[in-house]
Amino acid sequence: MSQNYAQMTPRDRGGYPRDHMVPAMVAKVRTNKENAAVSSILVIGHNTTELEVAAPNQHVALKWLTQAIVDSSVAGTSVITATATGNWDHLVQKDTIRRFAIPISTFVQESTSVQGINRKLGLYPAVAYKTFAGNGSVLTGEF
């Protein structure tokens, strides 16, 4: 049985979900990577369950990374956008914003130590991203 760990969708006074609206909360962390021609790694905060990505002027490819991949610093951390060897998980169209519930990477046994919800639920701890042609920004917000 899976747990719903993402923030609640706003509802109107009648109790109906407000389509295309994100929860009313402030981002925990904001980043802006200019001209991300080579893939960059964003290490996600311990209390983050959602990631919002904006792709002004350029398509962006994303790849979720496990802690083992981040620790090993091997070529597997790179996002490749070539058709024959592409390894991305998500594509964000240029001039759009997408919000992702961070997927579960591993099953974590019940922990007795104090830790953030991201680590407690075994969510992916990092994401790699790159623009397609290298002349655009990638803006992110962690929620």
Buried (B, 14 or more C-beta within 10 A) or exposed (E): EEEEBBBEEEEEEEEEEEEEEBEEEEBBBEEEBEEBBEBBBBEBBBBBBBBBBBBBEBBBBBBBBBBEBBEEEEEBBBBBBEEEEEBBBBBBEBEEBBBBBBEBBEEEEEEEEEEBEBBBBBBBBBBBBBBBEEEBBBBBBBB
